[in-house]
Amino acid sequence: MGDLILKDVDGSHVCSTNTSGHSVVAMRIDGTSNLILHGARDKVIWQSFDHPTDTWVSGQTLN
């Protein structure tokens, strides 16, 4: 268990999922480019579309 942490080429922190304490069993990118971390029984633990930055992707919805 832990966090997915993305870093820039210089090692600076870009973003993290803050999913420690959750049992993530799978990661996928769906057809709309949404990065999704799944738990047991396909439960969504974290998804990138819930955390928009400076870029919107066609088909993205805000929750």
C-alpha positions in Angstrom: 0.0 0.0 0.0 1.2 3.5 -0.7 0.9 6.5 -3.0 1.5 6.8 -6.7 4.0 9.8 -6.9 4.8 11.5 -10.2 8.1 13.5 -10.4 9.5 15.8 -13.0 12.8 15.0 -14.7 14.6 17.1 -12.1 13.1 15.1 -9.3 10.6 17.7 -8.2 7.2 16.6 -7.1 4.4 16.9 -9.7 1.5 15.1 -8.0 0.6 12.2 -5.8 -2.5 10.2 -5.3 -2.6 10.2 -1.4 -3.9 6.7 -1.5 -1.9 5.2 1.4 -4.1 3.0 3.5 -6.0 1.8 0.4 -5.4 -1.5 -1.3 -4.9 -0.7 -5.0 -4.9 -3.8 -7.1 -4.9 -2.4 -10.6 -4.1 0.8 -12.6 -5.4 1.6 -16.1 -5.9 4.4 -18.5 -9.4 4.4 -20.1 -10.4 5.5 -23.6 -10.8 9.1 -22.4 -7.2 9.2 -21.0 -8.4 9.0 -17.4 -5.8 7.3 -15.2 -7.7 5.1 -12.7 -6.5 3.2 -9.6 -8.8 0.3 -8.7 -9.3 -1.6 -5.5 -11.1 -4.9 -4.9 -14.2 -5.6 -7.0 -13.2 -2.9 -9.5 -13.9 -0.1 -6.9 -12.4 3.2 -8.1 -9.9 4.4 -5.4 -8.5 7.4 -7.3 -8.9 8.9 -10.8 -7.1 11.7 -12.5 -10.3 13.3 -13.8 -11.2 14.1 -10.1 -8.0 16.2 -9.9 -7.8 18.5 -13.0 -4.7 20.6 -13.6 -4.1 23.0 -16.5 -5.2 20.6 -19.2 -8.7 19.3 -20.0 -9.1 16.2 -22.1 -12.0 15.8 -24.5 -14.8 13.9 -22.7 -13.5 14.8 -19.2 -16.1 15.7 -16.6 -15.6 17.5 -13.4 -16.9 15.9 -10.2 
